[in-house]
Structures are given as structure tokens and as C-alpha cells.
């Protein structure tokens, strides 16, 4: 581990050493969501530090400042069928405008749906916010195919460049309403509205191809 490691670094290192995803650790702790783990690893609050330390088999002091007994190394058993798994990437709500923080961290692995068989760069995300209800609901898992051609009317995950260097990128799931050489128009349902983004501000647009636990 790096010498200037933070609490979040130590939580992430220990979680990875135990072979736990963020949702699995949250379930083991009990009473918290995976977003709480995600925020802690990103440098957020330490409200549940004692319970998290207990679930990780370390002391709260070690998580806090790296002092005390160093946790024993743990080598997780290889997971069967790892090639048939799909990465779930993390998003966290950041405002009422529908945009979410996009950290790109792998927070879980799920069984790969048949629609994404043979698509190595496919991934899934949990929907954040209610702007796409009734089509997609908060917490619903959606599957994303980066290579599938975009068509007007398709549902897409758009990643936008951060406003300032060093900021976390933003992402949103919307319906593709229109695209020109200079601008992209996106549509949401709740409340109904459309908005434009300059194409120069877009990092990527990936097509949503399904939803639900695989």
C-alpha cells in the first residue's frame, strides 16, 4: 500500500484482499448501502467505520491511521466462471439535474446476460435518481453495450467531461432524442424535458440494451 494511504485506501485494499465487492461488504456490515462504502473509499465520511472494520476483520484504529497489527494476507479462491461475469460500475447521485458522479470503479460482478455474450467491454450500472421513471427506476440494474450502434429513441448512458481538471466525470442515463454534428439532445421522463449537450463535452455515449439481474 502507498505510504500516504487514506482510510478509503485501506478499506479498498482490505476489501479486495478478502475478495468482497462493495455490495457484499455492505451486506456483511448490515444496515448500510454499497454507496456508503463507495463514498468512504472515495474519501467520504467515517460514520460506520467501527462496523466496517469488524466486517473486514481489522481494527478501526488500523483503518483510521494504519497503526496496530497489520491484517493477515488473504488470497480469495478463484471464482468459477469468472469469464461469464459482467462488471457493475459505480455511479453516485450528485444533484437534482439528473447527472451522477461516475467513478468507473467495479463495485460488483454479476452473471453475464445472454445479450452481452462475447462483448468483453460490456458493463452494468445501477440507475441513480427517478428522472427516467416509469422506464427505469432508482436502483434498477441496466446493461450497457458500448459497441452497439446508436439510434434515435435508444436509451443511452452518456459520460460528460468534468467542468474542472481533476473533478470526477459525470454520467447520466437518458433517451437519445436527436444528434447533429455539434450537439446531442437527450430526453427524460420525470419531469418530462429535453436538454442539449455540446458533442465536445461528451466523453462517450454507450447504448443501454437491457435491465434486471442476470
Phi, psi and omega in degrees: 000148180295152187292332180260037184298145178261176174303315180300321178298317182290322176297314181297317181297314183291321178299315180295322180296329179272357179072030182256139170278169177299314177298323179294320178294318179300319179294321180293322177293313180086133175082007177226163178261165178294335179297329177295320176294316180301315181293321179296316180293336179271002178103015181279199186294166184241033185302322186255024190299318182296315180294322179293318178300317180298317180293332180270355179073030178229176177269155176297328179297320180294319177295323185292311187222006179079006181272157179097186183300135176284130181301143177294144177293145180226127178253107181293148177292142178302137180276128180296143176068030183301328180293341180265013181262155179240133180288138170253119183261152188270137170228149179222137183297139181227359180176171184281352183277002176095344179283145181237153174291135181243106179260345177071005179289144174281116182256348180193167173231134180235166175297136182287126177290155182301328182294343181244016176298132179077013178248091189295333183262012177290159179203177177227157175219156172271134179294135177246129179084170186249017187292343181252010173293142012267006182288311178232143185246154178305133180087352179288141180269124179243148182258138187236131179245100184298334185265355183285133182302145179274139175226151178297132183098349179284154174270137188222154169253118183253128175255126183252144178297142176293152181292327182235145177302134179093345178286156177288135177300161179246154179215158181207149174252121181216182174259133181282114184262325183195149176214128177242186179291341184245331187222155175239133179253127180245151182236139172236166187251338190221094357282159182295126174190162173238156175209155184255149173228137174293136180299332178294339181269358184262129175277315182201154171231117181243144186274133173277128187242000180174179180207168178101157177293134181286000000 
